[in-house]
Amino acid sequence: MTDRTTPLESAITVPAYFVALVEIHDPAGFQSYHEQFEATLAPFGGRLVSFGATIVPLEGMDGSTARAAIVVFPSLQAGRDWFESPAYQRIAPLRQQSARTRGFFVEGLPVP
C-alpha cells in the first residue's frame, strides 16, 4: 500500500484548544498555580489565549461565577502531552485544591 498523501495535505495541521471553566474558592491558593501555569506550555507549543477572564453567560449558566482559560496547541497530541507532563501535573493539585474546574480539549479547523 502506498502513501497517497499529497505534499499540501501533509502540511495541514489541526490545532487543539484547551478550554477550562474555573470557579475559584481560594484566591490565594490559586495565585500560586496562576504564577506557574504559563511556563508549562512552551515545551508543547501551547499559547495562552485567555486566562482568568470573566465569562459572559448566555445559556444554561445563570449565576455562574466561572472564569475562563483558553490555550491553543499545535495539535491534540501536543495538548494531551502537556496535560500529562510532569511540569503540569506538579502544579495541577494547586488548582484542584483552590478551584472547581471543568476542562476539555476541542480540535479547531485545519490550518494550511
Helices and strands as residue ranges (DSSP letters): H 7-10, E 16-24, H 27-37, G 38-40, G 42-44, E 47-54, E 67-73, H 76-84, H 86-98, E 99-107
